[in-house]
Amino acid sequence: MSQKIFQLESDEVLVTDGQNTYTDSKENFLKDFPSFGSFSNNLVIYNQTLKVYVTDDKINDYTAQPNFDTCIDSVQTIIDAQKKRNSDATT
């Protein structure tokens, strides 16, 4: 089963739409997807597929989270920005 996930843990971000996966530091994620804004939590586990939403140490009632949904839907755009950032850093 492919899952659609946004996760922030230990300052690392993982975003997957079930086919494409982005992973990087929180700092680099905010560079690659600046429209996200900022984080108000240190831990986020948002799984669209399993209907799970955890922030810090709290299990929340699952409701759609537009900011995280947009990240999942935009994962390929975020990956492309990461590739560009990495290639710019090597030139």
C-alpha positions as CSV (number, residue, x, y, z in Angstrom):
1,M,0.0,0.0,0.0
2,S,1.5,3.3,-1.0
3,Q,1.0,6.0,1.6
4,K,0.8,9.8,1.4
5,I,2.8,11.3,4.3
6,F,4.2,14.5,5.6
7,Q,6.6,14.0,8.5
8,L,8.8,16.2,10.5
9,E,11.0,14.5,13.0
10,S,14.5,15.4,14.5
11,D,14.6,18.4,12.1
12,E,14.2,16.1,9.1
13,V,11.3,16.4,6.7
14,L,9.9,13.5,4.7
15,V,7.1,14.0,2.1
16,T,5.8,11.3,-0.1
17,D,2.8,11.0,-2.4
18,G,3.2,7.2,-2.6
19,Q,5.4,7.3,-5.6
20,N,7.8,10.3,-5.2
21,T,9.7,10.9,-1.9
22,Y,11.4,14.1,-0.7
23,T,13.7,14.0,2.3
24,D,16.0,16.8,3.7
25,S,16.6,18.9,6.7
26,K,13.8,21.3,7.9
27,E,16.0,24.2,7.0
28,N,16.5,23.0,3.4
29,F,12.8,22.1,3.1
30,L,11.9,25.7,3.9
31,K,14.3,26.8,1.1
32,D,12.8,24.3,-1.4
33,F,9.2,25.1,-0.5
34,P,9.2,28.6,0.9
35,S,5.4,29.0,0.6
36,F,5.1,26.5,3.4
37,G,5.9,29.3,5.9
38,S,7.2,28.0,9.2
39,F,6.7,25.1,11.7
40,S,4.9,25.5,15.0
41,N,5.8,21.9,16.1
42,N,8.9,19.9,16.5
43,L,7.2,16.6,15.5
44,V,4.6,16.1,12.9
45,I,3.3,12.9,11.5
46,Y,0.5,13.4,9.0
47,N,-0.6,10.4,7.0
48,Q,-3.5,10.9,4.6
49,T,-3.7,7.2,3.8
50,L,-4.0,6.0,7.4
51,K,-5.8,9.1,8.6
52,V,-3.2,9.8,11.4
53,Y,-2.2,13.2,12.6
54,V,0.3,13.6,15.4
55,T,1.9,16.8,16.6
56,D,4.7,16.8,19.2
57,D,3.4,14.1,21.6
58,K,-0.3,14.5,20.9
59,I,-2.5,12.3,18.8
60,N,-5.0,14.7,17.1
61,D,-8.4,13.9,15.7
62,Y,-7.7,13.5,12.0
63,T,-8.9,16.4,9.8
64,A,-7.6,17.6,6.5
65,Q,-4.6,19.9,7.0
66,P,-4.4,22.1,3.9
67,N,-0.7,23.0,4.4
68,F,0.4,19.4,4.6
69,D,-1.9,18.3,1.8
70,T,-0.4,20.9,-0.4
71,C,3.1,19.6,0.4
72,I,2.1,16.1,-0.5
73,D,0.4,17.2,-3.7
74,S,3.5,19.3,-4.6
75,V,6.1,16.7,-3.7
76,Q,7.5,16.6,-7.3
77,T,7.8,20.4,-7.4
78,I,9.7,20.3,-4.0
79,I,12.0,17.6,-5.3
80,D,12.7,19.7,-8.4
81,A,13.6,22.7,-6.3
82,Q,15.9,20.5,-4.2
83,K,17.7,19.2,-7.3
84,K,18.1,22.8,-8.5
85,R,19.4,24.0,-5.1
86,N,21.9,21.1,-5.0
87,S,23.1,21.7,-8.6
88,D,23.4,25.5,-7.9
89,A,25.6,24.6,-4.9
90,T,28.0,22.6,-6.9
91,T,28.5,25.2,-9.7
